[in-house]
Amino acid sequence: MEYFRLDHPPDRLILCNSANCESIADYLEVNEHGREDFVCANHTSSIRHASVLPKGTTSNEQYVSRPAA
């Protein structure tokens, strides 16, 4: 499995693919068969990526994906 930090196009936001989740996707996960899943920080299967804080967030703040409006 490969994990990529997701950069959204300027004109749209991509939502998490997990069932019943309406958060904005933070990561693109690509499995060994080439399937791509967009997931938020709460649903990534990457332990390393889930622990990475975005720029501008202090270490004592908890990072949570923004809900889609």
Order of alpha helices (4+ residues) and beta strands (2+ residues): beta-beta-beta-alpha
